[in-house]
Amino acid sequence: MTTTPGNASSNLPGKPPVVDLATWQAARAELLVREKAHTREGDAIAAARRRLPMVELDGTVEVTGADGPVPFLDLFQERDELVVYQHMWYDGAPHQGQCEGCTTTAWHLRDAVYLNARGVSFAILTSGPWDEVARYVEFMGYTQPWYSVRGVEAPIGGEMGHLACFLRDGDRVFLTYSTTGRGNERVNGSLGLLDMTPCGRGEAWEDNPEDRPVGGQACWSWRTDADGTATWGPTSRPVPQWTRPGATPVKTLGRHGPHH
């Protein structure tokens, strides 16, 4: 095994083996075959997704936003398609007590300009009462439309933590797709980039070489203290909140703890 020019060391503990460029290119080409197969399978799944049936919903159901109660149909903004993220909510909790996973997802969905360019609108729905939600949206600096769906039945309301797609035909509204759990990762570009790095996401479930650092629990880095140390302790908050003005540690997380 040879080293890269100017590098007198051989292998580095806890890091990938050091090889010459030709050897690296051969290994990279071998992995590329699998990556292309993965891409083609993803395309096939997307094609199957477009062929799913749909279910009609009552588009006159009212949700509450910045302008008060409006029919769900208004969320389409006269476009034919709508994507929503259904954000979990803990009643009575301060900003740092809200769900770190939902915060991470919403933070990656701050701009829908490319969706709008393709005739797709975007909104965030949450089960929280609007007066609490409005204060949270202002604190986070979000500009995407948020709506409270408190009291609205599934699939528009109900269980949160989902991405859902809807189609409009005139005044008729249809649910076409919904996903949750790791299905929500599609909007989190940071996870995709971390998956390209040699250390990955740093989570215990990952299949890493034996000499790599042991990862933490799933989503371990989504909630930290002021120093950036991952923790679910009393002074932690979802990572994006540390970028907001006035985001300082507090002594209580309200009636609900941050871990779920």
N, C-alpha and C positions, 0 to 999 in steps of 0.2 A: 504494500500500500504506500502510495506517495502522498506528500503533502502539497498544499498550494504554494506557489512561489512566495518566498519571503517568510514563510511560516516554518520555523524549525521544529515545532512540536508535532506530535502525531495526534492520536485521539485525545479529546478533552473529556474529562470525567463529567458524566451527566449530560453530554451533548452528542449530536449526531457524529458518526465517524467522519474523519477528514480524508478526502480522496482527491484525485486530480479531476480536471474539468471533464475529460472524456468519460470517466467512470460515472461522474454525476449526471452527465447528459444521458447516458444509457439507462440509469436508474429512473431518471425523470421521464424518459420516453416510455418505459415499461408502465409506470403509474398512469401516464396520460391515456393509455389504452383503456384502463379501468374508468378513468374520469369521463372519457367520451361515452362509454357505455352507460354510465350513471346519468349523464346529460340526456342521452336518447331515451332512457327509461323515464326520466322526469318529464320529457316531452310527451311520451305516451300516456303517462298518468294525467297530465294536463289536458290531453285530448279526451280522455275518459271523463274527466271532471266537466268539460264543456258539454258532454252528452248526458249528464245527470238529469233526471226529471226535476220538476220544481213544484212548490206548493203555494197556493194563493193565500194571501194574508189580507187583513182589513187595513187598507192604507189610510183610513180616516182616524185610526187610533192616535190619541194626542200624546206627545212627548213635550217636555218643558225645557226651553233653552233661554238664551239671553233676551229674546223677544217675547217670552211667555209661552203658553201652550200653543203648539202648532201640530197639524196632522203629520203623521210619519211621512206621508207622500211629499211634503215640502223638503225633506232632507235630500231628495234627488236633485234639487235646484234646477229642475226642468231637464236634467240629463236622464238618459235611459238606464244607467247602471249606478249602483251605490255599494260601496264597501264600508262596513262599520267595524270598529273595535269595541267590544263590550267590556268596559273597565270595572273591575271589582271596587267595592266601596265599604269602608268601615265607618258606620255612623258614629258621630261624636268624636272621632279621633282627629288629632291635629295633623298638619300636612305630613310630617315625617312618619305618622302611623299608618299611612296608606300603603297599599300593596307594592312591594318593590318590583315584582314581575310585571304588573300592569304599567307601572311607571316607566320601566325600561322599554316596553312595547310602544307606549304612547310617545315617548321621547324620540323614537325612531320614525314616527309618523307625523312630524310637525309640519310637513309641507306636502300638499297633494297636487302640485302643479302638473306633474307628469300624468297623474290619473285624470285630472281635469282635461288635459289635452287630448285624451283618448275617450272623452265622453263619460267619465266615471267620477262621481262625487264621493266624498269621504266625510265621515262623522264619527265621533266617539260617543257612545252611550254608556251610562252608568246608573246603578240603582240608588245612588245617593240622593238625598233631598237637595233641590236646586240651590238653596241658599248656601249650603256647605260647599257644593260643587263649584259654584261661581267664585267663591273665595279661593278655592284651590287652583282653579284655572288661571285666575289673576296672578297668584303667587308664582306658578310655574311659568308664566309668560306664554301660555299656549295661544295660538291664533286659529287653530282648526276648530270647527264648530263642535260644541259639547251639548249633550242633552240628558236630562234625567228621565229615566223610564220607570221611576218608582210607581208601583201599582199596575204596570203593564205586563201582561202575560207573555210567556215565551211564544215564539222565538225572538220577538223584538225586545222583550224584557226577560224576566226570569233569571236563569243562571248566567253569570258573567264570566269573563276570561276567554271569550271566543272572538274569532274573526268571522264575519258573515258577509255574504254577497247577496244583493237583491237586484231584481230586474223590474222595470216599469213598462207597462204597455198602456198608454193613456192614463186613466185613473186607477188601473189595476196594478197591484204590487205582488211580487212573487219572491219567495226565498229560494235561492238556487244552490247555495253552498255554505257550509259552516265547519270550522275546525277549532281545536283547542289544544292545550298542552304544547307539545313540541311542534305542532302544526303552526303555532304562532311565530316560530322562528323565521319564517320566510320574510318578515318585515324587519328583522334585527340583523342589519348588515354587519354589526360588530362581531356577532357570533360566527358569521361566515368567514370574516377575515381572521379571527382567532383560530378557526379550524385549519387555516393555511400555514400557521406558524409552527415551529418545532415543539413548542411547549403546549400548544392547543389551548383549551379553555381553562385548564388548571382545575378540572373537576374529577372527582374520584372515580366516576363511572367510565371514564375514557380508557381506551386500550392504548396505553403508552409503553415504550420500552422500559425494562426493569430498572434502568439506571436513572430514569427521569424523576423529578420531584413528585412526591405523592400529592395528588390533588385534594381539594376540599369537597364539601357536599355540593350538590347541584345548585347552581345560581349563587354560589358563595360570595361572589364579588358584586352582587347587585345592591347590597346594603353595607355601608361602611360608616366609621366614625369620621371625625373631622380630619384625622391624619391619613385617611385613605385605607385604614385597616379594616378588612372585611369582618363584620360582626353584626349580630342581632341584639346587641346590648342596648341599654337605655338611652345612650347618646347617639345611636346610629340613625341613619335615614337613607332612603333610596339614593343611589349615587348621583343622578342628575340634579337632585335638590341642592347639592353643595355648590352648584353654579349659580344659584339664585340669590339675589340680594337679601340680606337679613337671615340667611340660612344658618342659624347658630344652634348649638346644642341646647336642649331643654331637659327638664327633670322628669317629665311625665309623657307617656305616649297615649294618654286618654284611657277610655274604658277598654279598648282592644289593644292587644299587643301586636307587633308588626309581623310576627311569624305566623304562617298559615300552612 
